[in-house]
């Protein structure tokens, strides 16, 4: 806790000393993002810091991707809370609907940020991958495969893209396509 608080204070001091430097805001956002799994509510400050970083560097697709990544992680946390709530003996239906709505809203917002990142840099494959992951979370595997194929086609030698595509083919029971993709990357 002491080390974390110290890191946050140092990063905040950087934003005070030079509030227009997007790297300072990005560092602060990264600290909050890295503790989201252990500190409830860290997603808000992470998003706020990344929004400031993106505003300071409006042509940088990475800054926009960072926002989307936090939104997806936040949605995943909501999904876990939702599962826990639904497994209780008497789940609060209003709370269930609220969490479901927030989950969908965060994934939609993340997808829009990723579209913005792709507008900034058409061959920004991390944005395509995260969009594919969002589609997979939404149960839209065919769209996830399509996005991953787009990413792979941007850089045919990208082994990571090929692996992700092969894995999605495998999950979709398209075993011949998966085998061919895995053989291609080997």
Residue pairs with C-beta under 8 A, 6 or more apart in sequence:
4 31
4 35
7 31
8 28
8 31
8 32
11 24
11 27
11 28
11 31
12 28
14 21
14 24
14 27
14 28
15 21
15 24
15 25
15 28
15 49
15 52
17 24
18 24
20 56
21 56
22 52
22 53
22 54
22 55
22 56
22 57
22 60
22 63
23 53
25 49
25 50
25 52
25 53
25 56
26 49
26 50
26 53
26 63
26 66
28 45
28 49
29 45
29 46
29 47
29 48
29 49
29 50
29 53
29 66
29 70
30 46
30 66
32 42
32 43
32 45
32 46
32 49
33 42
33 43
33 46
33 50
33 66
33 69
33 70
33 73
35 42
36 42
36 43
36 46
36 70
36 73
36 74
36 77
37 73
37 77
43 70
43 71
43 73
43 74
43 77
46 70
47 67
47 70
47 71
47 74
50 63
50 66
50 67
50 70
51 67
53 63
53 66
54 60
54 63
54 64
54 66
54 67
57 63
59 120
60 120
61 116
61 117
61 118
61 120
61 121
61 124
61 127
62 117
62 126
64 113
64 114
64 116
64 117
64 120
64 127
65 113
65 114
65 117
65 124
65 126
65 127
65 130
67 110
67 113
68 109
68 110
68 111
68 113
68 114
68 117
68 127
68 130
69 110
69 130
71 106
71 107
71 109
71 110
71 113
72 106
72 107
72 110
72 130
72 133
72 134
72 137
74 106
75 102
75 103
75 106
75 107
75 110
75 137
76 137
78 99
78 102
78 103
78 106
79 103
79 137
81 99
82 96
82 99
82 100
82 103
85 91
85 92
85 95
85 96
85 99
86 96
107 134
107 137
107 138
110 130
110 134
111 131
111 134
114 127
114 128
114 130
114 131
114 134
115 131
117 124
117 126
117 127
118 124
118 127
118 128
121 127
123 154
123 155
125 151
125 154
125 155
125 158
125 161
128 147
128 148
128 150
128 151
128 154
129 147
129 148
129 151
129 161
129 164
131 147
132 143
132 144
132 145
132 147
132 148
132 151
132 164
132 168
133 144
135 141
135 143
135 144
135 147
136 144
136 168
141 168
141 171
141 172
142 172
144 168
145 165
145 168
145 169
145 172
148 161
148 164
148 165
148 168
149 165
151 158
151 161
151 164
151 165
152 158
152 161
152 162
152 164
152 165
154 161
155 161
159 185
162 181
162 182
162 184
162 185
163 182
163 185
165 181
166 177
166 178
166 179
166 181
166 182
166 185
167 178
169 175
169 177
169 178
169 181
170 178
